[in-house]
Amino acid sequence: MIFYFDFATYFRLLRLAMQEAPASRWRLLFRLLVRVPLVALFHAVCFFLDGIMFPGLHKVEVRSPVFIVGHARSGTTLLHRLMHEDGDRFSSFMLYELWFPSLLQKKVIRFLAACDRRFLGSRIAKRVQAWEDKVFGPTRHIHRMSLTAPEEDDFILTASCASGWWIVMLPYMGQLDFYYLDQHPPARRRRLMNFYKECIRRQLYLNGADKIHLSKNPTFSGRVETLIEAFPDARIVVPMRNPYDTIPSLLKLMQVSWRARGWSDERMQSSLRYMAEQSFHTYKYPLEVLARHPQTKQAIVDYRDLVAEPKRTVEEVYAQLDFPVTPEFAATLEREQQRAKKHETSFTYSLDEFGLKADEIRTALSDLFERYGWDADTRPQAERKGER
């Protein structure tokens, strides 16, 4: 398998970089002209060697993967991490594994980590932990990230210039598209999905070929049709949460991320507006696609149920996806339910902060407001900020 690289997006990034002010321009050009090609070449060589060094890789099949999609901040992370606890059944990418898509790379990293624990008293691990705290610390009150926690599969496409992670780094919403993949030409969709499937196969080889791949990606809400084409036996899960909460929460997360990278508020305004408008599609489109594919096993999750009774909610999801709940996993869910009751966060946001109008959101998503009774939740956002 040849490593996938999105040249069209790469050259678009170069053009956008040339339009930046000098300080930002040279920083971006160095990344794009030096770091990106070198990293992509390194991944490409390792990716090619996988097929030679691990011949058993060709026998691994991706069976019945589970994709959690839906609007960011709607409970996708919570549900993903709860289901990930069913380790005998599921395989997921850890964050550091998403940065190293080759099987050879993953095995070398695991070997070095084992040597560090055995011979160096985890000295390297402690340095990595300090780096992790420095990099992820400013946004952990919003979204807890760790190199050894499951994360969004989309990150594995970063070195290919095909990941929404580029939007997290650069406020180029509307100028770069990593979301509306279902609207792209079929050939491009197939190339991207074939590469993505190869990445999943490598992870299954590492974690157990008999396991089921578990993924959560809000960005994948715009590619549900493509997912079903690439994985006909896929199972799709869509959490649903009041958009008065999710939309400003997502915008706040992106604002904090862009500010941390030195972008001015004026520079990010158009991207924030574009992201708010895209949110309406994120809510409606996955449900429209699933309605066209009733044969696809699917589950729609009410966020309020997920945070109030995570054990019962996950058990209902399992029933809809035709998965049995083992006694061991049931006990894990019970412990997680007790822990969830103690969860709090200091993360605050509001519609007014981003110039969002409640009436406009209500009108655009009126059918969902009626279906889920969101109008009945009249609590101020300040009282809902502790929810995930």
Phi, psi and omega in degrees: 000127178275138180298134182275136176221129182270090183294324181299314178292323179301312181291330175292321176299319179297317179296319179293322179297323181294340181271354182282163173298155187310315183298313179288325184300310185290328177295316180292319181295323177298316178298314187283324184269341182244299187293312183300310179298320181293316180294317180297320178296317178300313178297320183297317179296313180296320180298319178295319182293336180307313183294336180273316185279338182230074183300334179293345179301326184292343181269350183284133178244145177266108184247129171048050180297152179250125180243118174265114179242188181121170183297139175304147180074016181259007181106009180298317180294315180300312181295319180300314184286331174294313181290329177298334178296342175278066189293336178288341182257318192250153172236135178225164173276130165282159184303314182295331179287336177287335178276348180229085189289342182282143176296320177302315180299315182297318181292321177296317180297317179295323178295315180295323178296320178295320177295321179298316179295320187280320189251340185243008179063031178063031180297316180295319180299323179292324177292320177296321178298320178295319177297317180299316180296323180291318185282314186266346184306315184298338183243008183290338176287347178260309180216115184283115178245145176210148180299333183251023175248150178296140181222186186287129180304330183306332182298336183291347180265005185299311181293342178272000185060033181233017185248146174297350177301334177295330177287327176297326180276328188229129181281069184246030177301135182090338177258333173237141181235111174247005188255308188279053184296327180298342180266359181277164179302143182305321182298318179293319179299318181295317180299315180295316181291325177297319178293316179301318179297323177295323177295320178295319180301320179295321179292322177294321176301322182286316187266341182137114185295342180274358184273170180251132180287133180241125186227146169225129182206106173303325179300331182288356177298334179269005181225030182296320178298317179295321178299317181291325176296316183284328181231082185301336180261019181296152172246134186242133178237133182232105172288147179233128179222153180308121182295341174298336177267312189290317187295307178294330178296317177296315180298322178296317179300315181292322179299315179298318181296314181291321178298321180296336179264008172090011179276140181282159178299323180294324183293331186263357186299314182295324179293322178295320178295317180297318181295322178297319179291324178295335182301326180296320176296320181299325179287318190269323191296314179303322179292323178295317179295315181296327177295331178279348182232067182296341179286342179285125177296131188211156177214134175252128188244125174280122184304323181297321177292322183297318182278332181280317182222072183300324182295308181296321182295314179295322177298323177292321176299316179301318181298319181289333180266001180066043174247131173284150176261117180284157177302324181294317180289326177299320178294322177297316179297324179296317178295319179295327179294320178293323179290324182297329181295340182262000185288134175219159176214152178261008184286124180234153182197168178204159176296316184300327183302331183245016177067027180273140179255124181302321182296322180294318178295317181298319180291315183294330184239036186301320182295325179285325176299319179289321182295320185255001177062035182293336178298334183287341180274093184260009180295143175298153180299331180300330180276346182258000187293341180281354181275155181254000000 
